[in-house]
Each structure stands twice: as C-alpha cells, then as structure tokens.
C-alpha cells in the first residue's frame, strides 16, 4: 500500500514536469526556429515575456520526482542513474546551460554575446527533452537491468524506441508551448503573434499525433509487453483519452480558442504518461523489478508519504497562485531592447 502510494506521488510529479517543464522546453524550440533577428524578434520577445515569471518554478517537479524515486525506490534509482548515466548527464548539463543562458540573455554586451547565449538557450531546450525522453524510452523498452551499471552505457538508450520517444518528447513539448504562447498572445492583444502560434500549434500537434501513432507500431516490435499494456485495459483507455483530447485541442486551435486548448493539450499529454505507467505496471523496471520489490522499508515509505503530502499541500497552492498572478498580468515582464 505505501509503495503504491509513493509510486502514485512520483507519477503525479512526473506528469506535472512533463506538462509544465515540457512546455517550458518547447518554448525554446520555437525560439530556435523563430527565424532571423528581425522576423523572429516578436516571437522571442513573447517567449521571454511568458517564461520569465515561471520558468524556474517548473523544475520543482523534477526535484520532487528525483527525491521520491531515490528515497522510495533506491534500487531502481541506482539502476536507472548508472545505466542511463550518459543521457541523464547530458540532460542535466543542458538544464544548467539553458538556465544560465536564459538568465544572461538580456545582459549581453554585444550582438555576438547575445547570439551565443540565444543559441545555447534554444539548442539546450531541444536537447534536454530529447535525452530525458530517450531515458524514459530505455526504461519502457526494458533496457535498464537491475544493478549498478548492469546495462549497456550507450546501447541502452540509442535503440529505436528510446530515440523515438526522445523525438516524441520534443514534439509534445513544442505543441504545449505553442498552445500556451498562443493564449498568452491573445491575452496581450497581439493578433499577428496569435496567428503565428496558431500555425505552430496546428503543425506541431499533427506531428506529435503522428509520432504517437507510429510509436505504437515501434513498441509492438521493440517492447511487446508495453504494446500489450497500451492496447488493452486501462492503458488503452488512456490512449483513447489522449487521442480524443488531442483532436479536441486541434479543433480549439483552429478556432483560436487557446485558453481551453491549454487544458485539453495538457490532458492529452498527461494521459500518455499515465498510459505508459499503467502499461508497464506492476513493473518499475520491466521486465525484472516490480514496484513492491524496489520499495524501501515501510518506515521510510511512511515518513516519505507524510512529508510528500505536507509538501504538496504547500507547493500546489503556491504554484497555482504564481500562475494566477502571471496569467492575470500582474507579473508581466516586458523585454526592453538594449542599445
């Protein structure tokens, strides 16, 4: 019971990070593809305006997931971080470089410095979700055996399914970001930007949907157990729910109704995360280690669940208030051009 509860808390944190952190990284994707200095300036200005109040808050969920995982399931944590040390290290490096570049972009003293910082921010925003997605794909494909560095340091995450999940992570983050930025542009009364993010949202949404469908085909050959879980029972219900939410999101984007589209897009992504968890249940590291086998002692789990409950009771209202202040415009950041 305690192990299952700890797993549910971890899944909640993971879902929040995939949705909010994914949108955060996706904004960097649109920064990278915004175009030249003149054409891309409005898009990049809106990205900075939207991200400035909340971008660091989104990483709270990553910290939450890591603490839950290494405390509640230390054997699984050790196996994951040792076998997947390369993609996780590259993702962590990207997070650090991305954060530093974003913080310093407005302080660049020359055009060259500004371009270098902008490129670092944009490229890191694409590489981080790719490496994190590849790590998740490696776990789903059963490429992470139990034990310290028991898996292939390179081959575990460079197979077809892990790489494909990495691309899917980039696409879903880009779609979430386009929807969120479209809503922010509407709120800022920027009709030209609304149209540009509408096109980006429709294109990235169609691409993410196509990748998700293709992913089922790849899972059928690369991870049959995962495929069976996604095409039956609760896993299938999540897949259907994600598809329906995705279709509704595209319709809302077509009608430029970005505010409700924020929630349907988030629901579509959250359903995929839930489907992944349900499809590989009861395994934490398929096909060897179950949730109960990986769990820490009952005393540790009890203390962790109590601490997580108190922490979430404080964290969720605080983040909700932060987003409310941001969406209401009270924390609005206006990027002022430097000479």
Rosetta blueprint (number, residue, H / E / L):
1 X L
2 X H
3 X H
4 X H
5 X H
6 X H
7 X H
8 X H
9 X H
10 X H
11 X H
12 X H
13 X H
14 X H
15 X H
16 X H
17 X H
18 X H
19 X H
20 X H
21 X H
22 X H
23 X H
24 X H
25 X H
26 X H
27 X H
28 X H
29 X H
30 X H
31 X H
32 X H
33 X L
34 X L
35 X L
36 X L
37 X H
38 X H
39 X H
40 X H
41 X H
42 X H
43 X H
44 X H
45 X H
46 X H
47 X H
48 X H
49 X H
50 X H
51 X H
52 X L
53 X L
54 X L
55 X L
56 X L
57 X H
58 X H
59 X H
60 X H
61 X H
62 X H
63 X H
64 X H
65 X H
66 X H
67 X H
68 X H
69 X H
70 X H
71 X H
72 X H
73 X L
74 X H
75 X H
76 X H
77 X H
78 X H
79 X H
80 X H
81 X H
82 X H
83 X H
84 X L
85 X H
86 X H
87 X H
88 X H
89 X H
90 X H
91 X H
92 X H
93 X H
94 X H
95 X H
96 X H
97 X H
98 X H
99 X H
100 X H
101 X H
102 X H
103 X H
104 X H
105 X H
106 X H
107 X H
108 X L
109 X L
110 X L
111 X H
112 X H
113 X H
114 X H
115 X H
116 X H
117 X H
118 X H
119 X H
120 X H
121 X H
122 X H
123 X H
124 X H
125 X H
126 X H
127 X H
128 X H
129 X H
130 X H
131 X H
132 X H
133 X H
134 X H
135 X H
136 X H
137 X H
138 X H
139 X H
140 X H
141 X L
142 X L
143 X L
144 X L
145 X L
146 X L
147 X L
148 X L
149 X L
150 X L
151 X L
152 X L
153 X L
154 X L
155 X L
156 X L
157 X L
158 X L
159 X L
160 X H
161 X H
162 X H
163 X H
164 X H
165 X H
166 X H
167 X H
168 X H
169 X H
170 X H
171 X H
172 X H
173 X H
174 X H
175 X H
176 X H
177 X H
178 X H
179 X H
180 X H
181 X H
182 X H
183 X H
184 X H
185 X H
186 X H
187 X H
188 X L
189 X L
190 X L
191 X H
192 X H
193 X H
194 X H
195 X H
196 X H
197 X H
198 X H
199 X H
200 X H
201 X H
202 X H
203 X H
204 X H
205 X H
206 X H
207 X H
208 X H
209 X H
210 X H
211 X H
212 X H
213 X H
214 X H
215 X H
216 X H
217 X H
218 X H
219 X H
220 X H
221 X H
222 X H
223 X L
224 X H
225 X H
226 X H
227 X H
228 X H
229 X H
230 X H
231 X L
232 X L
233 X H
234 X H
235 X H
236 X H
237 X H
238 X H
239 X H
240 X H
241 X H
242 X H
243 X H
244 X H
245 X H
246 X H
247 X H
248 X H
249 X H
250 X H
251 X H
252 X H
253 X H
254 X H
255 X L
256 X L
257 X L
258 X H
259 X H
260 X H
261 X H
262 X H
263 X H
264 X H
265 X H
266 X H
267 X H
268 X H
269 X H
270 X H
271 X H
272 X H
273 X H
274 X H
275 X H
276 X H
277 X H
278 X H
279 X H
280 X H
281 X L
282 X L
283 X E
284 X E
285 X E
286 X L
287 X L
288 X L
289 X E
290 X E
291 X H
292 X H
293 X H
294 X H
295 X L
296 X L
297 X L
298 X H
299 X H
300 X H
301 X H
302 X H
303 X H
304 X H
305 X H
306 X H
307 X H
308 X H
309 X H
310 X H
311 X H
312 X H
313 X H
314 X H
315 X H
316 X H
317 X H
318 X H
319 X H
320 X H
321 X H
322 X H
323 X H
324 X H
325 X H
326 X H
327 X H
328 X L
329 X L
330 X L
331 X L
332 X L
333 X L
334 X L
335 X L
336 X L
337 X L
338 X L
339 X L
